[in-house]
Amino acid sequence: MPEDYGRELEAEQKEAEERAAKQRELNAKRKKILAVGALSVAGILALLGILLLILSAVDSCVKDQAKADLEKNPRRYNYVDPDYELDILEDEGYLAKDRNIWFNDGILKTVITDDNRTNYAPEVQFMYDVINTIIKGDYIAYNKIFTEDYLKNAGDDLRERFTMQQLFEIEFEYVGYREEGNLKYSDMMVIYRIRNNNGTFRNDLDYNDDGYIPVVYMLVTDQYGEIKVKNLMTRLKYSSGLY
């Protein structure tokens, strides 16, 4: 009996050792698989990083080329002769156009008027007034909408004098918003067409241009609620990061 018990015990120990050996072998295989997997993931991430760098370099090159093309090959435009005495609100052709000022909140488009303007945010009311200032040709009031820094650096972008502007199919919307401390920054994209453009206000549209070149007014509102335009650029420059 003791001999039989000893043999059983020895057999159990041997079986236990075999199981332990198999488990060690299995663990080793698992570690190897995990190591290979980790190396594969690291390799993929490295390749993605290199690809992103290449794409970034290509994008930068394209933007630089686009900027160079804009500067080297400016488009030539044709305008009607400016008439500073013309009252466009007596022009039946202009009065027949859609002269409503539409605000697009991303869901609905609504017409802003003098009667309902207070239903909108201060920045929207501000842009409504800016658009009417352009239509009236009030260049003195128009130049007061900008910050002092913009007026100092605007250069040729500043319009010192312009006639009444026959704007129609007018629409604007938020394209950016953020807050920093007591300041609020709102980017408003404005689109419109100009009938009989004379180039005194928009010199990047022909007199009979059928299209739009959206403009982004970058507003800043201070802690007292005063709103000014800190920068002004076409949609091309704003959205492409060329400038």
One Martini backbone bead per residue (centre of mass of N, CA, C, O) as a GRO file, in nm:
protein
  243
    1MET     BB    1   0.058   0.061  -0.024
    2PRO     BB    2   0.287   0.270   0.000
    3GLU     BB    3   0.385   0.224  -0.286
    4ASP     BB    4   0.125   0.314  -0.430
    5TYR     BB    5   0.119   0.601  -0.311
    6GLY     BB    6   0.390   0.692  -0.425
    7ARG     BB    7   0.320   0.661  -0.722
    8GLU     BB    8   0.081   0.859  -0.723
    9LEU     BB    9   0.238   1.105  -0.626
   10GLU     BB   10   0.443   1.106  -0.859
   11ALA     BB   11   0.232   1.135  -1.085
   12GLU     BB   12   0.112   1.403  -0.990
   13GLN     BB   13   0.375   1.569  -1.002
   14LYS     BB   14   0.429   1.522  -1.301
   15GLU     BB   15   0.164   1.646  -1.400
   16ALA     BB   16   0.210   1.923  -1.274
   17GLU     BB   17   0.472   1.987  -1.428
   18GLU     BB   18   0.348   1.971  -1.710
   19ARG     BB   19   0.140   2.195  -1.671
   20ALA     BB   20   0.347   2.414  -1.602
   21ALA     BB   21   0.502   2.397  -1.867
   22LYS     BB   22   0.264   2.467  -2.054
   23GLN     BB   23   0.203   2.743  -1.922
   24ARG     BB   24   0.479   2.870  -1.982
   25GLU     BB   25   0.457   2.838  -2.287
   26LEU     BB   26   0.195   3.002  -2.319
   27ASN     BB   27   0.299   3.266  -2.194
   28ALA     BB   28   0.527   3.308  -2.398
   29LYS     BB   29   0.344   3.332  -2.647
   30ARG     BB   30   0.180   3.571  -2.549
   31LYS     BB   31   0.416   3.769  -2.518
   32LYS     BB   32   0.497   3.757  -2.815
   33ILE     BB   33   0.232   3.856  -2.934
   34LEU     BB   34   0.225   4.127  -2.781
   35ALA     BB   35   0.493   4.233  -2.889
   36VAL     BB   36   0.417   4.227  -3.186
   37GLY     BB   37   0.167   4.408  -3.159
   38ALA     BB   38   0.312   4.656  -3.044
   39LEU     BB   39   0.501   4.695  -3.286
   40SER     BB   40   0.280   4.729  -3.496
   41VAL     BB   41   0.145   4.979  -3.372
   42ALA     BB   42   0.397   5.156  -3.371
   43GLY     BB   43   0.437   5.144  -3.677
   44ILE     BB   44   0.168   5.269  -3.758
   45LEU     BB   45   0.202   5.536  -3.602
   46ALA     BB   46   0.456   5.622  -3.750
   47LEU     BB   47   0.331   5.629  -4.032
   48LEU     BB   48   0.111   5.836  -3.963
   49GLY     BB   49   0.304   6.061  -3.882
   50ILE     BB   50   0.445   6.084  -4.156
   51LEU     BB   51   0.188   6.138  -4.323
   52LEU     BB   52   0.109   6.401  -4.177
   53LEU     BB   53   0.363   6.555  -4.250
   54ILE     BB   54   0.328   6.538  -4.554
   55LEU     BB   55   0.044   6.670  -4.570
   56SER     BB   56   0.128   6.936  -4.436
   57ALA     BB   57   0.340   7.013  -4.648
   58VAL     BB   58   0.149   7.013  -4.891
   59ASP     BB   59  -0.054   7.220  -4.783
   60SER     BB   60   0.151   7.450  -4.751
   61CYS     BB   61   0.235   7.457  -5.050
   62VAL     BB   62  -0.043   7.521  -5.167
   63LYS     BB   63  -0.090   7.786  -5.012
   64ASP     BB   64   0.161   7.933  -5.116
   65GLN     BB   65   0.079   7.917  -5.413
   66ALA     BB   66  -0.193   8.061  -5.386
   67LYS     BB   67  -0.077   8.324  -5.279
   68ALA     BB   68   0.108   8.382  -5.520
   69ASP     BB   69  -0.116   8.388  -5.733
   70LEU     BB   70  -0.275   8.625  -5.611
   71GLU     BB   71  -0.030   8.832  -5.627
   72LYS     BB   72   0.061   8.789  -5.940
   73ASN     BB   73  -0.268   8.742  -6.046
   74PRO     BB   74  -0.458   8.977  -6.070
   75ARG     BB   75  -0.768   9.066  -6.121
   76ARG     BB   76  -0.966   9.217  -6.362
   77TYR     BB   77  -1.195   9.493  -6.351
   78ASN     BB   78  -1.529   9.612  -6.409
   79TYR     BB   79  -1.681   9.941  -6.407
   80VAL     BB   80  -1.873  10.179  -6.321
   81ASP     BB   81  -1.933  10.497  -6.295
   82PRO     BB   82  -1.919  10.703  -6.043
   83ASP     BB   83  -2.210  10.835  -5.843
   84TYR     BB   84  -2.249  11.053  -5.572
   85GLU     BB   85  -2.561  11.155  -5.650
   86LEU     BB   86  -2.692  10.888  -5.643
   87ASP     BB   87  -3.022  10.754  -5.582
   88ILE     BB   88  -3.102  10.423  -5.544
   89LEU     BB   89  -3.407  10.465  -5.425
   90GLU     BB   90  -3.490  10.568  -5.741
   91ASP     BB   91  -3.428  10.284  -5.860
   92GLU     BB   92  -3.623  10.051  -6.007
   93GLY     BB   93  -3.422   9.822  -6.054
   94TYR     BB   94  -3.338   9.798  -5.755
   95LEU     BB   95  -3.625   9.780  -5.618
   96ALA     BB   96  -3.680   9.489  -5.762
   97LYS     BB   97  -3.507   9.368  -5.567
   98ASP     BB   98  -3.372   9.173  -5.315
   99ARG     BB   99  -3.339   9.376  -5.005
  100ASN     BB  100  -3.322   9.186  -4.796
  101ILE     BB  101  -3.219   9.094  -4.460
  102TRP     BB  102  -3.060   8.795  -4.389
  103PHE     BB  103  -3.073   8.549  -4.124
  104ASN     BB  104  -2.858   8.271  -4.038
  105ASP     BB  105  -2.887   8.016  -3.771
  106GLY     BB  106  -2.878   7.710  -3.922
  107ILE     BB  107  -3.206   7.672  -3.963
  108LEU     BB  108  -3.301   7.969  -4.014
  109LYS     BB  109  -3.444   8.224  -4.223
  110THR     BB  110  -3.450   8.578  -4.157
  111VAL     BB  111  -3.594   8.893  -4.150
  112ILE     BB  112  -3.457   9.207  -4.101
  113THR     BB  113  -3.578   9.489  -3.917
  114ASP     BB  114  -3.659   9.770  -3.749
  115ASP     BB  115  -3.896   9.620  -3.584
  116ASN     BB  116  -3.716   9.326  -3.510
  117ARG     BB  117  -3.411   9.363  -3.415
  118THR     BB  118  -3.444   9.313  -3.092
  119ASN     BB  119  -3.462   8.986  -3.133
  120TYR     BB  120  -3.156   9.011  -3.152
  121ALA     BB  121  -2.845   9.005  -3.128
  122PRO     BB  122  -2.614   9.248  -3.109
  123GLU     BB  123  -2.437   9.142  -3.350
  124VAL     BB  124  -2.670   9.137  -3.552
  125GLN     BB  125  -2.748   9.434  -3.533
  126PHE     BB  126  -2.477   9.539  -3.622
  127MET     BB  127  -2.480   9.413  -3.910
  128TYR     BB  128  -2.734   9.552  -4.004
  129ASP     BB  129  -2.610   9.838  -3.987
  130VAL     BB  130  -2.372   9.794  -4.176
  131ILE     BB  131  -2.533   9.732  -4.432
  132ASN     BB  132  -2.688  10.004  -4.436
  133THR     BB  133  -2.433  10.178  -4.456
  134ILE     BB  134  -2.347  10.077  -4.732
  135ILE     BB  135  -2.600  10.151  -4.893
  136LYS     BB  136  -2.577  10.468  -4.812
  137GLY     BB  137  -2.266  10.557  -4.823
  138ASP     BB  138  -2.149  10.575  -4.515
  139TYR     BB  139  -1.817  10.613  -4.462
  140ILE     BB  140  -1.797  10.740  -4.184
  141ALA     BB  141  -1.955  10.522  -4.025
  142TYR     BB  142  -1.798  10.276  -4.126
  143ASN     BB  143  -1.509  10.357  -4.003
  144LYS     BB  144  -1.630  10.330  -3.694
  145ILE     BB  145  -1.640  10.001  -3.666
  146PHE     BB  146  -1.341  10.004  -3.604
  147THR     BB  147  -1.056   9.949  -3.481
  148GLU     BB  148  -0.764  10.105  -3.429
  149ASP     BB  149  -0.579   9.881  -3.535
  150TYR     BB  150  -0.711   9.850  -3.808
  151LEU     BB  151  -0.679  10.145  -3.911
  152LYS     BB  152  -0.362  10.137  -3.900
  153ASN     BB  153  -0.341   9.847  -4.094
  154ALA     BB  154  -0.524   9.846  -4.360
  155GLY     BB  155  -0.479  10.040  -4.585
  156ASP     BB  156  -0.620   9.946  -4.886
  157ASP     BB  157  -0.879   9.827  -4.728
  158LEU     BB  158  -0.962  10.113  -4.692
  159ARG     BB  159  -1.265  10.308  -4.720
  160GLU     BB  160  -1.291  10.649  -4.758
  161ARG     BB  161  -1.484  10.628  -5.022
  162PHE     BB  162  -1.842  10.583  -5.109
  163THR     BB  163  -2.112  10.489  -5.250
  164MET     BB  164  -2.393  10.384  -5.305
  165GLN     BB  165  -2.516  10.043  -5.256
  166GLN     BB  166  -2.657   9.775  -5.461
  167LEU     BB  167  -2.777   9.569  -5.259
  168PHE     BB  168  -2.844   9.208  -5.284
  169GLU     BB  169  -2.897   8.919  -5.160
  170ILE     BB  170  -2.887   8.921  -4.835
  171GLU     BB  171  -2.650   8.750  -4.607
  172PHE     BB  172  -2.602   8.619  -4.266
  173GLU     BB  173  -2.351   8.454  -4.039
  174TYR     BB  174  -2.222   8.240  -3.828
  175VAL     BB  175  -1.858   8.107  -3.810
  176GLY     BB  176  -1.779   8.225  -3.515
  177TYR     BB  177  -1.700   8.153  -3.154
  178ARG     BB  178  -1.570   8.331  -2.858
  179GLU     BB  179  -1.415   8.339  -2.526
  180GLU     BB  180  -1.211   8.603  -2.347
  181GLY     BB  181  -1.303   8.674  -2.073
  182ASN     BB  182  -1.460   8.988  -2.148
  183LEU     BB  183  -1.450   8.871  -2.438
  184LYS     BB  184  -1.611   8.866  -2.764
  185TYR     BB  185  -1.603   8.647  -3.057
  186SER     BB  186  -1.734   8.727  -3.388
  187ASP     BB  187  -1.805   8.557  -3.691
  188MET     BB  188  -1.921   8.719  -3.994
  189MET     BB  189  -2.090   8.613  -4.278
  190VAL     BB  190  -2.116   8.790  -4.589
  191ILE     BB  191  -2.368   8.811  -4.847
  192TYR     BB  192  -2.372   8.958  -5.185
  193ARG     BB  193  -2.494   9.173  -5.429
  194ILE     BB  194  -2.403   9.407  -5.703
  195ARG     BB  195  -2.539   9.662  -5.859
  196ASN     BB  196  -2.349   9.840  -6.046
  197ASN     BB  197  -2.053   9.826  -5.993
  198ASN     BB  198  -1.785  10.081  -5.906
  199GLY     BB  199  -1.546  10.004  -5.681
  200THR     BB  200  -1.559  10.185  -5.409
  201PHE     BB  201  -1.602   9.919  -5.225
  202ARG     BB  202  -1.593   9.674  -5.440
  203ASN     BB  203  -1.289   9.555  -5.615
  204ASP     BB  204  -1.387   9.218  -5.647
  205LEU     BB  205  -1.621   9.315  -5.852
  206ASP     BB  206  -1.815   9.326  -6.099
  207TYR     BB  207  -2.076   9.504  -6.232
  208ASN     BB  208  -2.200   9.198  -6.349
  209ASP     BB  209  -2.187   9.003  -6.120
  210ASP     BB  210  -2.327   8.674  -6.034
  211GLY     BB  211  -2.170   8.653  -5.775
  212TYR     BB  212  -1.984   8.571  -5.479
  213ILE     BB  213  -1.793   8.732  -5.202
  214PRO     BB  214  -1.735   8.654  -4.910
  215VAL     BB  215  -1.747   8.819  -4.587
  216VAL     BB  216  -1.552   8.860  -4.285
  217TYR     BB  217  -1.658   8.970  -3.971
  218MET     BB  218  -1.450   9.049  -3.693
  219LEU     BB  219  -1.572   9.052  -3.376
  220VAL     BB  220  -1.574   9.269  -3.077
  221THR     BB  221  -1.683   9.235  -2.733
  222ASP     BB  222  -1.710   9.403  -2.457
  223GLN     BB  223  -1.802   9.449  -2.120
  224TYR     BB  224  -2.001   9.699  -2.234
  225GLY     BB  225  -2.105   9.615  -2.543
  226GLU     BB  226  -1.896   9.695  -2.741
  227ILE     BB  227  -1.868   9.701  -3.101
  228LYS     BB  228  -1.613   9.569  -3.320
  229VAL     BB  229  -1.387   9.561  -3.591
  230LYS     BB  230  -1.080   9.371  -3.614
  231ASN     BB  231  -1.158   9.225  -3.893
  232LEU     BB  232  -1.118   9.174  -4.261
  233MET     BB  233  -1.233   8.912  -4.491
  234THR     BB  234  -1.232   8.687  -4.706
  235ARG     BB  235  -1.321   8.362  -4.729
  236LEU     BB  236  -1.060   8.261  -4.847
  237LYS     BB  237  -0.872   8.367  -4.621
  238TYR     BB  238  -1.026   8.253  -4.376
  239SER     BB  239  -1.049   7.933  -4.458
  240SER     BB  240  -0.736   7.878  -4.568
  241GLY     BB  241  -0.497   8.039  -4.420
  242LEU     BB  242  -0.327   8.247  -4.597
  243TYR     BB  243  -0.346   8.499  -4.354
   0.00000   0.00000   0.00000
